[in-house]
Amino acid sequence: MTRAWVFGDDLDTDQIVPGRYAPFMVGQDKFHTYAFCDARPGFAKEVRPGDVLVGGENFGCGSSREYAVAALAKHGIGGVVAKSFARIFFRNCINLGIPVLESADALALVHDGDAVTLDLAGGLLRAPGGDAHLRPLAPFAQEILAAGGVVAYLREHGDFPPVA
């Protein structure tokens, strides 16, 4: 089951992964285990690959901590749907291969713990409360997501050296 995790407005990157748990503080193998440790204790143990985060206005505001998005990627988050996003957070999600979509009505239709389906092709987040319409991503962002992130995209389409 894909589950929704619902948040409100102005969720900042320090709530996603507090600075004291940055990878350079606790290690690349542990930092994701602190995801939402203050804002949603238990998240890191309960979240499952494919789960979807749903939020209000200005999701991912605050500092430009890429490791906040990297923690979500390590957990296999299936996507983030919100009314609006902080631009750097939005771009970090695309770069790391996490679908990030705007929806004016998702927050009103989705409740915490709902079983949901993120239908990217249909432009919908399907939930028991109804289908939330998703604003389509720009074609280039779609290509990056389809490749699995910006590094994978560049490997496929550019002169990008392989990782040793």
DOVEX-835331 format. One record per atom (N, C-alpha, C, CB): x, y, z. Coordinates in steps of 0.1 Angstrom, whole numbers, plus 5000, padded with zeros to 4 digits. Glycine has a CB too. Example, Ala and Ser with C-alpha at 12.3 -4.5 7.8 and 13.67 -1.06 7.14 Angstrom:
513249435078/512349555078/513249675078/511349555090/512849785071/513749895071/512950005079/514149945057/
end
This chain:
500849885000/500050005000/500950125000/499050005012/500550224991/501250354991/500450445001/501350414977/501150505010/500550585020/500850725019/500950535034/499950815022/500150955022/500651005036/498851035018/501551095036/502051165048/501751305046/503651135050/500851365054/500351495052/501051595061/498851505053/501451705055/502051815062/501351945059/503651825058/501652055066/500952185064/501852275055/500652245077/501652405057/502352505050/503752525056/501552635050/504652575048/505952625052/506752515059/505852735061/506752395054/507552285059/508952315054/507052145054/509952335063/511252375059/512152255059/511852485068/513352265053/514252155051/514852115065/515352195042/514852205074/515352165088/514352075095/515652295096/513152075091/512151985097/512351845090/510752035095/512751845077/512951725070/514151645076/513151745055/515351715076/516451665083/517151775090/517451585073/517051785103/517751885111/519251895108/517451875126/519752015108/521152035105/522151945114/521552175107/521751925126/522551845135/522751705130/522051845149/521951655121/522051525115/522451525101/520651455117/523151625097/523651635083/524651515081/524351775080/524751475068/525651365065/527051375070/525651335050/527551495070/528951525075/529051515090/529451655070/527851515097/527851505112/527651365116/526651595117/526751285109/526451155114/526751045104/524951145117/527151085092/527550985082/526550965071/527850855089/527050925059/526250905047/525250785049/527050885035/525650695058/524850575060/523750595070/525650465064/523650715077/522750725088/521850855087/523450735101/522250955080/521551085080/520051065077/522151175071/519650975068/518250965064/517450905075/518250875052/518050835085/517250775096/516750885105/518150675104/517151005103/516651125111/515651205104/517851205115/515151155093/514151235085/512951255094/513751155073/512551385095/511351425103/511451385118/510051375097/512651365123/512751315137/512051405147/514251295140/512051535144/511351625154/509951655149/512151765154/509751675137/508351705132/507451595131/508551765118/507951475128/507151345127/507951235133/506651325113/508051225146/508851105151/508250975147/508851115167/509150885143/508650755138/508650745123/507350725143/508650865116/508550865101/509650775095/508851005096/510850785099/511950705093/511750555094/513250745098/511150515105/510950375107/509650325100/510850335122/508650415098/507350375093/507150395078/506250445100/507950495072/507750525058/508150405049/508650645054/507550385038/507750275029/508050335015/506550175029/508850255007/509150304994/507850324986/510050204986/507750434979/506550464971/505650554979/505850344968/505750574992/504850664999/504950804994/505250665014/503950884995/503851014989/503651125001/502651024979/504451225000/504251335009/503351445003/505651405012/502451495011/501451595006/501551715015/499951535006/501551835010/501751945018/501052075012/503151985019/501152175019/500552305016/501452395008/500052375028/501452525011/502252625005/503652615009/501652765007/504552645000/505952675003/506652545009/506152785013/506352435004/506952305009/508452305006/506252185002/509252275015/510752265013/511452405015/511052215000/510852495021/511452625023/512652615032/510452735028/513252725034/514452735043/515752725035/514352615054/516652655041/518052645035/517952555023/519052595045/518952555015/518952475003/519652335005/519752544992/519252275016/519952145020/519552035011/519552115034/520452005002/520151894993/520051765000/521351884982/520751745012/520651625019/519251595025/521651625030/518451705026/517051675030/516251605020/516251815033/516551635007/515951564996/516551424994/516051644983/517851424996/518551294995/518051195006/520151314998/517651245017/517051155027/515751095022/516851225041/514951185016/513651135010/513951024999/512851255005/514951054991/515350964981/515750824986/516451014972/516550834997/517050705003/515850625009/518050735015/514850695013/513650625018/512750575006/512850715027/513050614994/512250574983/510950644981/512050434984/510850774986/509650844985/509150844970/509850994990/507850814968/507350804954/507050944948/506150724954/506951044956/506651174951/506251274962/505551174940/506251404959/505851504968/504851584960/507051594973/503651604967/502551684961/502251794970/501351594957/502251924966/501952034975/501352154967/503252084982/500852244974/500252364967/501352444960/499552454977/502452454967/503652524961/504952484968/503452684961/506052504961/507352454966/508352574966/507852344957/509252564975/510452644975/511252604963/511352634988/511752694955/512252664942/513552564943/512652784934/514352594952/515552504953/515152364957/516552564964/514252354966/513752214970/513152144958/512752224982/512352224951/511752164939/512852114929/510952274931/513852194927/514852154917/515752034923/515752274914/515952034936/516751924942/515951794940/517051954957/514651804942/513851684940/513951624926/512351704943/513851714916/513951674902/515351614900/513651794892/516351684904/517751644902/517951504908/518651744908/517351474919/517551344926/516551234922/517551364941/515651274913/514651174907/513451154915/515351044906/513051254923/511751244930/510751334923/511951284945/509651274919/508551354913/508051454923/507351264908/507851574919/507451684927/506451764919/508651774932/505151764924/504051814916/503251914924/503251704911/502752014918/501852114924/500452074922/502152254919/499652094933/498252064932/497452154942/497851914936/496552224936/495752324945/494752254954/494952414936/494452124951/493352064959/493851934967/492252024950/495051894965/495451764972/495351774987/496951734968/495751884993/495751895008/494351885013/496352035012/493351935006/491951925010/491351785008/491052025003/491951704999/491351574996/492051455003/491451554981/493251475007/494051365012/494251385027/495451365005/494151275034/494351275049/495551185052/493051225056/496151225063/497351145068/496950995068/497851195081/497850915062/497650775063/496750715052/497050735076/496150805044/495350755033/496150665023/494650865025/495450565017/496050485006/495950574994/495450345005/497050604987/496950684975/497750624964/497550824979/497450674952/498150634940/498550764933/497250544931/499850774930/500350884922/500350844908/501750934927/499350904900/499250874886/499850984878/497750854882/501150974875/501851084868/501351094854/503351054868/501050994847/500650994833/499251064832/500550854827/498351034842/497051084842/496951224849/496150994849/498051264855/498051394862/497151404874/497651504852/497151284882/496251284893/496951214905/494951204890/496551254917/496851184929/495551134934/497451284940/495350994933/494150934936/494050904951/493950804928/492950944958/492850924972/491350894975/493351044980/491150834987/489750804991/488850934990/489650745004/489451044993/488651174993/488351234980/489351275002/488951174969/488851224956/490151234949/488151354956/490051264936/491251274928/491751414928/491051224913/493051434932/493651574932/494351594918/494651594943/494051704912/494651734899/496051784901/493851834891/497051734893/498451774894/498751864882/499351654894/499551974885/500052054874/501151984867/500552194880/501051974854/502051904846/503451964848/501751894832/504451874848/505851924848/506251964834/506751814854/507252054834/507852084821/508451964815/508952204823/508451954801/508951834795/510351794799/508851854780/511251894800/512651864804/512751804818/513451994803/511951854827/511851794841/511351654840/510951884850/510451624831/509851494830/510951404824/508651494820/511751454815/512851374810/513951334820/513551444798/514251434829/515151404840/514651304849/515551544847/513351314853/512751214862/512751074855/511351254865/512351074843/512350944836/513650874835/511850964821/514750954835/516150904835/516550854849/517051004830/515850904860/516150874873/516950984881/517050744874/516951094875/517651214881/518651274871/518451164893/519151384875/520051464866/521351394862/520351604872/521951324872/523151254868/522951144858/523851204881/521851074860/521550964851/521151024837/520350874856/520451134837/520151204825/521351244817/519251324828/522351304824/523551344818/524351234813/524351434827/524351124820/525051004815/524450954802/525050894826/523150954801/522450914789/522551004777/520950894792/522551134780/522551234770/523751324768/521351324772/524651314777/525751404776/527151334777/525751504787/528151414777/529451364778/529851364792/530451444769/529351274800/529551274814/530251144818/528151284822/531351164825/532151044828/531450944838/533551084834/531650814836/531050714845/531750724859/531250574839/530950684869/531450684882/532350554884/530350684893/533450574889/534350454891/533950364903/535850504893/
end
